[in-house]
Every structure is written in C-alpha cells, then in structure tokens.
Amino acid sequence: MLDDYHSAPISGSLKAMLCFLEKLTLQPDSVTSEDIEPLQAAGLSDAAIEEAIHVCAAFNILDRVADSFGFQLLDDRGKAVSANHLLKRGYL
C-alpha cells in the first residue's frame, strides 16, 4: 500500500480518502467543495472527512517544520519504537 495505494487491496472509501488527501497535500490551492463529493459517495461522514483533513494538516505542518529545522529521520529501531508507541497509545 505504501508503494501505490491506487492498486492496493484496500476499501474504496480508504482509496477515495487517500486520493483526496494526496491532492490536499500536493495541490491545496486546487481543492474545491467538489472534491468532497466522492468521499461522501463512498460513505464517509462529514465528521470523518473533517477529522482526516485535520490529521493531514497536522502532519503537513510537522513535515514542513521538520524540513525547515533539518530534523534527522529515524533509523529502523527508532521507527519500530515509534510505531509500537502509536499502536499502544494512538495519537492521544
């Protein structure tokens, strides 16, 4: 899925959301209310769409701050520790 979500065996609603979030990240000036229609047609609630937009915005801000300050990427061990923490506690 990480290589190509378009061909990954995931639900249609998840694909629709990832497509929208990709556009929101890479072409934010071109996003319009019409981009929400496929998400709603895929069965996503307005609350779910709003939450995904908030998460996307937070990650995009963090990514830009990290790039600005030259943060170092985690090594494999650091990624494993971080993933384990998120699996246990989520994003709270």
MDTraj code that builds the backbone (N, CA, C; nanometers):
import mdtraj as md
import numpy as np

residues = "MET LEU ASP ASP TYR HIS SER ALA PRO ILE SER GLY SER LEU LYS ALA MET LEU CYS PHE LEU GLU LYS LEU THR LEU GLN PRO ASP SER VAL THR SER GLU ASP ILE GLU PRO LEU GLN ALA ALA GLY LEU SER ASP ALA ALA ILE GLU GLU ALA ILE HIS VAL CYS ALA ALA PHE ASN ILE LEU ASP ARG VAL ALA ASP SER PHE GLY PHE GLN LEU LEU ASP ASP ARG GLY LYS ALA VAL SER ALA ASN HIS LEU LEU LYS ARG GLY TYR LEU".split()
xyz = np.array([
    [0.0818, -0.1182, 0.0000],
    [0.0000, 0.0000, 0.0000],
    [0.0861, 0.1245, 0.0000],
    [0.1975, 0.1222, 0.0708],
    [0.2812, 0.2403, 0.0781],
    [0.3434, 0.2752, -0.0566],
    [0.3649, 0.1747, -0.1403],
    [0.4224, 0.1992, -0.2724],
    [0.3197, 0.2582, -0.3693],
    [0.1970, 0.2070, -0.3656],
    [0.0935, 0.2532, -0.4579],
    [-0.0445, 0.2205, -0.4020],
    [-0.1045, 0.3152, -0.3347],
    [-0.2353, 0.2891, -0.2739],
    [-0.3437, 0.2689, -0.3786],
    [-0.3218, 0.3171, -0.5011],
    [-0.4226, 0.3030, -0.6064],
    [-0.4495, 0.1558, -0.6402],
    [-0.3459, 0.0733, -0.6336],
    [-0.3634, -0.0678, -0.6674],
    [-0.3640, -0.1586, -0.5447],
    [-0.3567, -0.1010, -0.4277],
    [-0.3531, -0.1796, -0.3041],
    [-0.4913, -0.2399, -0.2751],
    [-0.4937, -0.3536, -0.2076],
    [-0.6215, -0.4177, -0.1731],
    [-0.6845, -0.3531, -0.0490],
    [-0.7329, -0.2307, -0.0665],
    [-0.7969, -0.1568, 0.0433],
    [-0.9365, -0.1150, -0.0012],
    [-1.0161, -0.0723, 0.0939],
    [-1.1551, -0.0367, 0.0639],
    [-1.1627, 0.0861, -0.0276],
    [-1.2732, 0.0947, -0.0974],
    [-1.2969, 0.2094, -0.1853],
    [-1.3011, 0.3407, -0.1101],
    [-1.3563, 0.3386, 0.0109],
    [-1.3626, 0.4632, 0.0885],
    [-1.2235, 0.5085, 0.1312],
    [-1.1366, 0.4130, 0.1644],
    [-0.9999, 0.4496, 0.2023],
    [-0.9231, 0.5026, 0.0817],
    [-0.9411, 0.4391, -0.0345],
    [-0.8760, 0.4889, -0.1557],
    [-0.9231, 0.6297, -0.1891],
    [-1.0525, 0.6525, -0.1769],
    [-1.1066, 0.7859, -0.2058],
    [-1.0461, 0.8893, -0.1107],
    [-1.0352, 0.8534, 0.0167],
    [-0.9793, 0.9460, 0.1141],
    [-0.8322, 0.9728, 0.0857],
    [-0.7550, 0.8683, 0.0552],
    [-0.6128, 0.8872, 0.0271],
    [-0.5921, 0.9725, -0.0974],
    [-0.6758, 0.9541, -0.1965],
    [-0.6680, 1.0354, -0.3173],
    [-0.6945, 1.1826, -0.2841],
    [-0.7967, 1.2060, -0.2049],
    [-0.8284, 1.3428, -0.1631],
    [-0.7140, 1.4040, -0.0819],
    [-0.6606, 1.3274, 0.0134],
    [-0.5533, 1.3796, 0.0985],
    [-0.4258, 1.4055, 0.0179],
    [-0.4022, 1.3228, -0.0832],
    [-0.2874, 1.3476, -0.1709],
    [-0.3036, 1.4822, -0.2419],
    [-0.4217, 1.5075, -0.2948],
    [-0.4469, 1.6347, -0.3621],
    [-0.4372, 1.7504, -0.2628],
    [-0.4932, 1.7325, -0.1445],
    [-0.4886, 1.8371, -0.0421],
    [-0.3436, 1.8706, -0.0051],
    [-0.2580, 1.7696, -0.0031],
    [-0.1173, 1.7899, 0.0322],
    [-0.0377, 1.8520, -0.0822],
    [-0.0558, 1.7995, -0.2029],
    [0.0283, 1.8402, -0.3151],
    [-0.0258, 1.9578, -0.3958],
    [-0.1589, 1.9756, -0.3934],
    [-0.2214, 2.0828, -0.4722],
    [-0.3307, 2.1514, -0.3911],
    [-0.2979, 2.2043, -0.2747],
    [-0.4025, 2.2579, -0.1870],
    [-0.4838, 2.3714, -0.2493],
    [-0.4238, 2.4480, -0.3376],
    [-0.4971, 2.5590, -0.3995],
    [-0.6034, 2.5122, -0.4976],
    [-0.5958, 2.3862, -0.5413],
    [-0.6929, 2.3365, -0.6386],
    [-0.8077, 2.2585, -0.5748],
    [-0.8059, 2.2409, -0.4437],
    [-0.9120, 2.1672, -0.3752],
    [-1.0376, 2.2540, -0.3668],
    [-1.1496, 2.1947, -0.4068],
    [-1.2778, 2.2645, -0.4002],
    [-1.3797, 2.1755, -0.3291],
    [-1.4973, 2.2303, -0.3081],
    [-1.6035, 2.1529, -0.2434],
    [-1.6417, 2.0311, -0.3265],
    [-1.6189, 2.0350, -0.4567],
    [-1.6494, 1.9208, -0.5434],
    [-1.5623, 1.8004, -0.5107],
    [-1.4451, 1.8240, -0.4505],
    [-1.3563, 1.7133, -0.4137],
    [-1.4108, 1.6319, -0.2967],
    [-1.5077, 1.6860, -0.2260],
    [-1.5682, 1.6165, -0.1123],
    [-1.6738, 1.5161, -0.1589],
    [-1.7338, 1.5416, -0.2737],
    [-1.8435, 1.4568, -0.3227],
    [-1.8064, 1.3087, -0.3358],
    [-1.6894, 1.2734, -0.3918],
    [-1.6546, 1.1304, -0.3992],
    [-1.6378, 1.0663, -0.2607],
    [-1.5957, 1.1447, -0.1638],
    [-1.5808, 1.0925, -0.0277],
    [-1.7173, 1.0601, 0.0317],
    [-1.8107, 1.1516, 0.0142],
    [-1.9458, 1.1280, 0.0644],
    [-2.0115, 1.0121, -0.0111],
    [-1.9877, 1.0047, -0.1423],
    [-2.0442, 0.8948, -0.2223],
    [-1.9868, 0.7600, -0.1785],
    [-1.8638, 0.7617, -0.1252],
    [-1.8005, 0.6380, -0.0766],
    [-1.8473, 0.6015, 0.0639],
    [-1.9373, 0.6845, 0.1205],
    [-1.9949, 0.6529, 0.2511],
    [-1.9248, 0.7171, 0.3699],
    [-1.8312, 0.8070, 0.3440],
    [-1.7615, 0.8732, 0.4548],
    [-1.8467, 0.9876, 0.5091],
    [-1.8550, 0.9960, 0.6399],
    [-1.9331, 1.1022, 0.7035],
    [-1.8556, 1.2334, 0.6982],
    [-1.9278, 1.3425, 0.7128],
    [-1.8622, 1.4731, 0.7172],
    [-1.7645, 1.4811, 0.8339],
    [-1.7994, 1.4184, 0.9467],
    [-1.7097, 1.4181, 1.0628],
    [-1.5797, 1.3438, 1.0326],
    [-1.5896, 1.2310, 0.9615],
    [-1.4700, 1.1540, 0.9254],
    [-1.3831, 1.2324, 0.8276],
    [-1.4461, 1.3001, 0.7337],
    [-1.3725, 1.3814, 0.6365],
    [-1.3012, 1.4961, 0.7076],
    [-1.3707, 1.5614, 0.7973],
    [-1.3111, 1.6726, 0.8718],
    [-1.1934, 1.6242, 0.9566],
    [-1.2090, 1.5111, 1.0215],
    [-1.1000, 1.4585, 1.1041],
    [-0.9775, 1.4252, 1.0186],
    [-1.0004, 1.3660, 0.9028],
    [-0.8885, 1.3336, 0.8132],
    [-0.8175, 1.4596, 0.7661],
    [-0.8931, 1.5644, 0.7379],
    [-0.8331, 1.6921, 0.6975],
    [-0.7478, 1.7479, 0.8113],
    [-0.7961, 1.7397, 0.9343],
    [-0.7188, 1.7885, 1.0491],
    [-0.5891, 1.7106, 1.0666],
    [-0.5960, 1.5779, 1.0547],
    [-0.4757, 1.4948, 1.0685],
    [-0.3778, 1.5264, 0.9563],
    [-0.4286, 1.5393, 0.8349],
    [-0.3439, 1.5717, 0.7204],
    [-0.2739, 1.7065, 0.7417],
    [-0.3492, 1.8056, 0.7851],
    [-0.2910, 1.9378, 0.8082],
    [-0.1836, 1.9322, 0.9156],
    [-0.2092, 1.8589, 1.0224],
    [-0.1109, 1.8484, 1.1305],
    [0.0178, 1.7827, 1.0801],
    [0.0053, 1.6745, 1.0051],
    [0.1245, 1.6076, 0.9523],
    [0.1985, 1.6965, 0.8532],
    [0.1258, 1.7695, 0.7694],
    [0.1911, 1.8585, 0.6737],
    [0.2660, 1.9713, 0.7440],
    [0.2095, 2.0245, 0.8498],
    [0.2778, 2.1288, 0.9269],
    [0.4040, 2.0717, 0.9909],
    [0.3899, 1.9549, 1.0538],
    [0.5071, 1.8931, 1.1179],
    [0.6160, 1.8624, 1.0162],
    [0.5774, 1.8144, 0.8993],
    [0.6737, 1.7820, 0.7948],
    [0.7496, 1.9072, 0.7506],
    [0.6786, 2.0158, 0.7335],
    [0.7430, 2.1399, 0.6900],
    [0.8334, 2.1977, 0.7987],
    [0.7919, 2.1883, 0.9226],
    [0.8767, 2.2343, 1.0332],
    [1.0018, 2.1475, 1.0423],
    [0.9844, 2.0170, 1.0312],
    [1.0989, 1.9257, 1.0368],
    [1.1967, 1.9551, 0.9241],
    [1.1463, 1.9792, 0.8039],
    [1.2331, 2.0138, 0.6920],
    [1.3056, 2.1455, 0.7174],
    [1.2351, 2.2429, 0.7721],
    [1.2943, 2.3749, 0.7982],
    [1.4080, 2.3679, 0.8990],
    [1.3923, 2.2826, 0.9987],
    [1.4936, 2.2716, 1.1033],
    [1.5938, 2.1588, 1.0789],
    [1.5785, 2.0877, 0.9679],
    [1.6725, 1.9820, 0.9340],
    [1.6683, 1.8635, 1.0278],
    [1.5493, 1.8280, 1.0756],
    [1.5369, 1.7126, 1.1641],
    [1.5906, 1.5876, 1.0943],
    [1.6532, 1.5011, 1.1701],
    [1.7039, 1.3747, 1.1191],
    [1.5920, 1.2709, 1.1177],
    [1.5908, 1.1868, 1.0153],
    [1.4924, 1.0789, 1.0081],
    [1.5294, 0.9698, 1.1078],
    [1.4275, 0.9004, 1.1557],
    [1.4509, 0.7894, 1.2470],
    [1.5170, 0.6735, 1.1740],
    [1.6034, 0.6018, 1.2444],
    [1.6572, 0.4780, 1.1885],
    [1.5522, 0.3681, 1.2089],
    [1.5820, 0.2455, 1.1643],
    [1.4843, 0.1365, 1.1733],
    [1.4394, 0.1111, 1.3164],
    [1.5321, 0.1172, 1.4110],
    [1.4962, 0.0949, 1.5512],
    [1.4049, 0.2062, 1.6013],
    [1.4357, 0.3286, 1.5681],
    [1.3528, 0.4412, 1.6094],
    [1.2124, 0.4336, 1.5514],
    [1.2037, 0.3906, 1.4240],
    [1.0723, 0.3738, 1.3613],
    [0.9920, 0.2659, 1.4325],
    [1.0585, 0.1565, 1.4700],
    [0.9900, 0.0466, 1.5387],
    [0.9394, 0.0918, 1.6751],
    [1.0197, 0.1664, 1.7479],
    [0.9797, 0.2165, 1.8795],
    [0.8609, 0.3117, 1.8652],
    [0.8693, 0.4015, 1.7679],
    [0.7609, 0.4972, 1.7451],
    [0.6323, 0.4262, 1.7045],
    [0.6426, 0.3295, 1.6137],
    [0.5247, 0.2551, 1.5694],
    [0.4618, 0.1794, 1.6853],
    [0.5443, 0.1176, 1.7680],
    [0.4942, 0.0433, 1.8833],
    [0.4202, 0.1374, 1.9791],
    [0.4760, 0.2543, 2.0009],
    [0.4119, 0.3537, 2.0885],
    [0.2752, 0.3945, 2.0317],
    [0.2699, 0.4214, 1.9006],
    [0.1436, 0.4616, 1.8391],
    [0.0403, 0.3494, 1.8426],
    [0.0844, 0.2250, 1.8235],
    [-0.0091, 0.1134, 1.8295],
    [-0.0675, 0.0955, 1.9687],
    [0.0121, 0.1230, 2.0718],
    [-0.0352, 0.1079, 2.2098],
    [-0.1208, 0.2263, 2.2537],
    [-0.0830, 0.3462, 2.2160],
    [-0.1469, 0.4656, 2.2713],
    [-0.2224, 0.5497, 2.1697],
    [-0.2023, 0.5248, 2.0418],
    [-0.2677, 0.6077, 1.9402],
    [-0.2060, 0.7459, 1.9380],
    [-0.2819, 0.8420, 1.8923],
    [-0.2325, 0.9786, 1.8780],
    [-0.2784, 1.0693, 1.9925],
    [-0.3191, 1.0104, 2.1033],
    [-0.3669, 1.0926, 2.2140],
    [-0.2581, 1.1757, 2.2693],
])
top = md.Topology()
chain = top.add_chain()
for i, resn in enumerate(residues, 1):
    res = top.add_residue(resn, chain, resSeq=i)
    for name in ("N", "CA", "C"):
        top.add_atom(name, md.element.get_by_symbol(name[0]), res)
traj = md.Trajectory(xyz[None], top)
